[in-house]
Amino acid sequence: MRFPLRSLYVLTDPNLSHGRSHVEIVREAIAGGAEIVQLRDKSASTRELVQIGETLRRITHEAEVVFIVNDRVDVALAVEADGVHLGAEDMPIGHARRLMGRRIVGASVDNEREAIRAVEEGADYVAIGPIFPTTTKPDAGPVAGVDMIRRVKEAVDVPVVAIGGINSLNARQVIEAGADSIAVISAVVSAPAVRRAARVLTEIIKSHL
């Protein structure tokens, strides 16, 4: 599947979901308008990730939503996900590109130089962040700010995803800065009503089409 522009990108996280499963979160997020979902679970075993991933693959396929697996190229291939998202400590982008074939390869970057390098190595999209302060990822690094979105957009010709501390109160700033997609974890996963939280963010994103 192609990477959808002007989209809500929801990452799962069992530590923030108040006991709700990956499946529950994904179903509700999709119902609220999410067009991309990522399986993110730092504590699950490979077997558990494959089992969860197979279920999410069926759900996202039926809903025609892009399904990405965080970090793990092997799991992404095993469950026939649409793509994988890689961080600095994961498999090098070039190696993942060869293994993933025509599937999506995304990469986390800190600035425009890293974004250019990621695209040269084969990334289909780049994720810049944290845009705002966040406690979801303690190792996320210094705050990039919305101006970094503009700088990365000028530097590369692939979709730019903004992530980190984004919520319904500041999402408009992110879209106005040029982000092609907003990626969130706690703003949706931790919300009392996942579907409603996703819908509010989706409406903000789509209002700038």
Sequence and secondary structure as in RCSB ss.txt:
>XXXX:A:sequence
MRFPLRSLYVLTDPNLSHGRSHVEIVREAIAGGAEIVQLRDKSASTRELVQIGETLRRITHEAEVVFIVNDRVDV
ALAVEADGVHLGAEDMPIGHARRLMGRRIVGASVDNEREAIRAVEEGADYVAIGPIFPTTTKPDAGPVAGVDMIR
RVKEAVDVPVVAIGGINSLNARQVIEAGADSIAVISAVVSAPAVRRAARVLTEIIKSHL
>XXXX:A:secstr
    SSEEEEE  TTTTTT  HHHHHHHHHHTT SEEEE  SS  HHHHHHHHHHHHHHHHHHT EEEEES HHH
HHHTT SEEEE TTSS HHHHHHHHTTSEEEEEESSHHHHHHHHHHT SEEEE  SS  SS TTS S   HHHHH
HHHHH SS EEEESS  TTTHHHHHHTT SEEEESHHHHTSSSHHHHHHHHHHHHHTT 
